[in-house]
C-alpha cells in the first residue's frame, strides 16, 4: 500500500532508490520526506509499530500502479510515500488491524500543515489467487466481485472476517487483499465508485477500482488537537539541556555518515576505514563537513549533527578509544574528571578480541 502524493516541489522531494538489479530500468521516484515523517510519528502515536527505512528498493507493488497513474519517460509525476505491509510470512496483521491503520493514516494526512496538498491512496495486491501447493491456480471471481462491493459499501463486514476465511474464499496468497482495507480505512465512510474493471489473464484476478472520497475535512480545532496528540509523548523533552533525540529528521540528515559508521561491524569495511578512509568517504557520498567530523574525532559535534551514539562507540573502538573517553568528551571533561562522577571506575569499549585487549592495556 502506498500513498501517492501530488507534489512537484523539488525542495520537499527526496529521491527513492530503485532496485538496481531489476530487469526493467525505472527512473527514480520522488518522495515527500516531511509528510513521511509526519505520518510515521502519527502512526506510532496511534500505537502502530512501524519500521522506517532509507534507501529501500521498490518493486512491482509500487511501479505497477504508478505506470497506470503517470508516464515516466521524463520521470514520474508527483511524489510518493511507500507503506509496505508484510503479508507473505505468517503471522500477519488481521483485516481489522489493516482498516484501523488506514483510519490512522487518514488523520495523519489531514493534520499535515499544507492546505495545497492533494493525496491519493493506492492499495496494491492481487484478488483471488494461490501460487503454491496443490491448490495452485485457484481463483474465485464471484468472491472477488463481492469483495469489491463490500469494500465500497460495507468495509466493516470485511474487517470482521478471519484470515482463514479470506484464504478459503480467495486463496492463501489472495488473502493479501486485506491491504486494500488500509486504503479504504483512509477514506471516509461514504465513497463514490468512479471506475471498476476486472479480468483474469493468468494466475490472479486483476482489478482496478477507483473511489472518490465524499467525506468532509475535520475542523481546525480537531486537527490541532490531533497534532498535539502526536507530539504528546515528547512534549517538553526539547527543553532538556544537552539532550539531542535521534529523530526521523536527524536520521535523514545524517544517514550517510551513520550508514558508513554502522558498517564498521564488517571486517573488510573496518579495514578500509582504518587504512584508507578517503575513498570510503567518497563511496558513501559524505559531505566535507561529515568527513571532517570523522577525521578530527569531533565526538560531541557528531551528536549535534545527528550521528547516533551507537555508531560513534563503534568508531571509537576501531580508533582505539574507550567508551568513558567518549562520554568525557561529550561533557567537555577529561577522563579523570569524568571517572570521579562514577561509583565504580571501569574502562570498557565495544571492541572485541585482540582489539579489546589492546585498548584495555
Phi, psi and omega in degrees: 000137178217155176257119179269115187256120181281103179199127179251014182285112182295341181289335180251003184266127175244129181290136176259123185290153177256170178282113184292345180267001183296147181291325181256122179286126179237144177293157178299154179252132178283144175247181178229090189299319184294316179292322178300317179295319180297316178297316180301314179296322181292316181295321178293320177299329178272015171072033170259131181273107187249138170261139183247136184232149166235146181061033177273123181297151178254155182233198185298334178299337176263310189286332179299307177292328179299323181292342176272340183263336189203143167285163183225017178299323178252024184095157181288145174274152179073191182222159180226158170233105181285132172239109186264124176257130181276116181229010183270317182250126178287150002280149178234163178299154176272176185298319182296321180296320179297318180296318179295324176299318178298320178296321177293320178300320179300313180296323180296313182294317182293334182269359179288130186283073175205099185291342182268357183290132174241130189231135169243139177257125183241122177255137179239161182136140183285154172284214190301129174186155170218130186247006181228160173072185182291344177272006181307134180096357180295135171219164182209086184297327179297316178294321179301316179296320179293319179301314181295324177293315179294324180301321180283314193253337184211062182298336179301322178298321179294328181289339182272355180275141177279159178301326178297326177291318177299318180294321179295314184280326188235008182091154185298313178287334178295346177294351179293352178295349175300337177294334178295335179289338173295312177301314184293324178294334179281351176263170178285173181300325182252126177229162177243124178280121182251351178199143176205133177208137176225149173201157184241087184277333187207249185272339190233134172286116186260134180227148169233121179226137182238125177251139174257125183290136182248358186280160178273157175286151178290161178292161178297325179294318180293321179296315180295322178297322180289322177298319178294324178297317179300320185272359191301313188299325184253006180301123180101338181295334180293346180270354181286115184296138178071023183238129187226083183303143180275085183274172176298324178298314181291323178298319180293315181299316188257022185302314186298313182288324176296320180296315180299314183288326178299324184285005173294350174289347181266122186306315182295320178294319180298320180295319177295321181297320183283318190267328184205073189287334187299314176298329177294317176302319181293318180301324184265004175066032180293140174288167178297324177297317181293320178296320181295324177301320181283312183303318187261009176052050182274081191296308182290327177295328175298315178300314180300325184287328182125011176281128182284144186303324189288346168264335175297317180292333174293314178299317181302317180296321181293324182266009173086026179253141177278153176305313180301330177295322178291317179300317179297319179297320177303320185272358182072030182241164169274168186298320181299318180295317180297317184295334178292342179273000181258150176288324178231124183272103178236154178246135180199164174207180178265008177293152180235164175063221183298328180297319179296318180295322180295319180294318181296325180289000000 
